[in-house]
Amino acid sequence: TVIIVMQRVELSSLPLAHCTLITDTTLVHAATFMPSLTSADLRRSAVTGLGLSAFAKACPHLTSLDVSGCHGVTDFAVTRVSMLCKGLLSLRLANCTRLGDDSADAIT
């Protein structure tokens, strides 16, 4: 099932865990219409660091974000998320294989 968002919606949560067809393009497109998001579960999606950075810019009110198992997530993206989403309380990064010490520095 494909859902194309074409108008603003007042969602606070975006549960897309294990949706392997969610890419940077679809995530960023959807995020531009959902600026009030506070929670996103993107576990094991195809989102990369580039998409995650743009997503954080479009959704600065995130308090909870799970990108566990997203192998394209990078240190740069985690740094951007921490800078853009000032109210972030929970960030799950388990099994994000491209992360190093820079991510740890950004979130501490």
QUIQUINOR-V715799 format. One record per residue. RES is the residue in three letters. PSI is psi in whole degrees, -180 to 180 (none if undefined). BURIAL is # if it has 24 or more other ideal C-beta (glycine too) atoms within 12 Angstrom, else .. Layout:
# QUIQUINOR-V715799
res=RES psi=PSI burial=BURIAL
res=RES psi=PSI burial=BURIAL
This chain:
# QUIQUINOR-V715799
res=THR psi=132 burial=.
res=VAL psi=130 burial=.
res=ILE psi=125 burial=.
res=ILE psi=118 burial=.
res=VAL psi=127 burial=.
res=MET psi=3 burial=.
res=GLN psi=160 burial=.
res=ARG psi=137 burial=.
res=VAL psi=148 burial=.
res=GLU psi=65 burial=.
res=LEU psi=145 burial=.
res=SER psi=-18 burial=.
res=SER psi=142 burial=.
res=LEU psi=92 burial=#
res=PRO psi=97 burial=.
res=LEU psi=27 burial=#
res=ALA psi=138 burial=.
res=HIS psi=16 burial=.
res=CYS psi=90 burial=#
res=THR psi=-12 burial=.
res=LEU psi=-2 burial=.
res=ILE psi=114 burial=#
res=THR psi=178 burial=#
res=ASP psi=-46 burial=#
res=THR psi=-49 burial=.
res=THR psi=-38 burial=#
res=LEU psi=-47 burial=#
res=VAL psi=-39 burial=#
res=HIS psi=-49 burial=.
res=ALA psi=-41 burial=#
res=ALA psi=-33 burial=#
res=THR psi=-20 burial=.
res=PHE psi=2 burial=.
res=MET psi=59 burial=#
res=PRO psi=-14 burial=.
res=SER psi=7 burial=.
res=LEU psi=136 burial=#
res=THR psi=-15 burial=#
res=SER psi=135 burial=#
res=ALA psi=129 burial=#
res=ASP psi=103 burial=#
res=LEU psi=21 burial=#
res=ARG psi=135 burial=#
res=ARG psi=34 burial=#
res=SER psi=179 burial=#
res=ALA psi=18 burial=#
res=VAL psi=138 burial=#
res=THR psi=-180 burial=#
res=GLY psi=-38 burial=#
res=LEU psi=-47 burial=.
res=GLY psi=-40 burial=#
res=LEU psi=-39 burial=#
res=SER psi=-45 burial=#
res=ALA psi=-37 burial=#
res=PHE psi=-45 burial=#
res=ALA psi=-37 burial=#
res=LYS psi=-39 burial=.
res=ALA psi=-23 burial=#
res=CYS psi=69 burial=#
res=PRO psi=-7 burial=#
res=HIS psi=12 burial=#
res=LEU psi=134 burial=#
res=THR psi=-19 burial=.
res=SER psi=130 burial=#
res=LEU psi=128 burial=#
res=ASP psi=113 burial=#
res=VAL psi=26 burial=#
res=SER psi=136 burial=#
res=GLY psi=6 burial=#
res=CYS psi=99 burial=#
res=HIS psi=-10 burial=.
res=GLY psi=-2 burial=#
res=VAL psi=134 burial=#
res=THR psi=168 burial=#
res=ASP psi=-42 burial=#
res=PHE psi=-44 burial=#
res=ALA psi=-43 burial=#
res=VAL psi=-39 burial=#
res=THR psi=-44 burial=#
res=ARG psi=-44 burial=#
res=VAL psi=-46 burial=#
res=SER psi=-31 burial=#
res=MET psi=-38 burial=.
res=LEU psi=-29 burial=#
res=CYS psi=78 burial=#
res=LYS psi=-24 burial=.
res=GLY psi=11 burial=.
res=LEU psi=124 burial=#
res=LEU psi=-28 burial=.
res=SER psi=125 burial=.
res=LEU psi=113 burial=#
res=ARG psi=127 burial=#
res=LEU psi=19 burial=#
res=ALA psi=137 burial=.
res=ASN psi=27 burial=.
res=CYS psi=97 burial=#
res=THR psi=-12 burial=.
res=ARG psi=9 burial=.
res=LEU psi=146 burial=#
res=GLY psi=-154 burial=.
res=ASP psi=-28 burial=.
res=ASP psi=-35 burial=.
res=SER psi=-44 burial=#
res=ALA psi=-42 burial=.
res=ASP psi=-39 burial=.
res=ALA psi=-31 burial=#
res=ILE psi=0 burial=#
res=THR psi=none burial=.
